[in-house]
Amino acid sequence: MSSIVTLPSPPYYAVIAPAVLRHDLAGHGRMADAAMRAASGLDGFHGIEVCAQPGFAMAVSYWRSLEAIDEWRRHRTHEQAKSLGRSRWFDQYATRIAQVIDAY
């Protein structure tokens, strides 16, 4: 079940990751679950919101600091997920990092 993440008061950071999906997503769900478990174990991870429709998905993860994001960027599970995404599941993807300065 999807939900909106409960977050601390700003400032914090958002990692925005849109992707154009290929037709064959075999294994993608298992990898996404493994990545979520790994991220949730890191200090500084606040949560993630994900939406998908045929051919397109977007994930927004929330982090306490740029250092926490960098730790996640270098995490073995995340590196594996990115590699598989590029080679198997995504025609296009991007990663954007933004600082959240206000929320209401």
N, C-alpha and C positions, 0 to 999 in steps of 0.2 A: 504494500500500500504506500502510495506517495503522500508526502505531507510537506508543509513549509517548515523549515528548520527554525527552531528557537535559538536566537543568537544573543551574544552579549551586546552591550551598548557599544557603538562605534567609538574609535576606529578599529577596523579589522580589514582583512583582505579577501577578495573573491578571485578565484581562478575560473575563468569562463572558457569552456571547451566545446565549441560546436563541431559537428562532424557530418559530412555527407556519407551515407552508408551504402555499402555494396549490397547486393541481393543475398549473398550467402553469409550469414552471421553465425555459422556453426562455431560453438565454443565461446562466443562473445559474452553471453550471460554468465558463464562460469568464471571467466576472467574478470568481468566487472565485479562479481561478488567477492572474489579473492582480493581485488584491489581495494574494495570498500572495507573489508576486514583489516587489511594492512594499514590503510589510512586512518581508520578509527583508533588504532593503537598508538598513533603518533601524538606526542605532546604538541598542542597548538592547533589540532584539527577540531573545527566546530561543527561540521556537518556538510551534507551535500544535497542538492536538489537536482533532479534529473527529469527530463521530458523527452519523449521520442514519438515519432510518427514514421510512417513508411518512408525510407530514404533519408531521414534526417534525425539527429539526436543532439541534445545539448545538456551538458552537466555544468553546474556551478557549485564549486566547493568553497568552503569558507575557512579561513585560517587566521590565527592570532598575529602572525608576523611573516615577513619575507623570509626569515631564517627557517621557519617551519615549512614554508612552501618549498624552499630549496632542499630541505631534508627529504620531503616527499618526492621532489623531482629526481633525486638521486637514489631513491629507494629501489631495491632490486625488483620488487613486484611491479612497481610503476614503470620501470624501464622495460620490463617484459611486456606489459600491457601496451605501452606505446609502440614497441616493435611489432607486435602482432597486429595492432590497429593499422599501422602503415602497410604491412604486407598482406593482410587478409580482409580487414573489415571496412576500411575507410578509403573513399576516393579522394576526399579532401578533409582536412581538419586544421584547427588553429588552437592556440593557447594564448589567452589574454589575461593579464593580471591587473586588477583594479583595486584601489583603496576605497573602502566604503567609509564615507565621512558622516553620513546621516542615515537614519532609518526611521520610518513612521508608518 
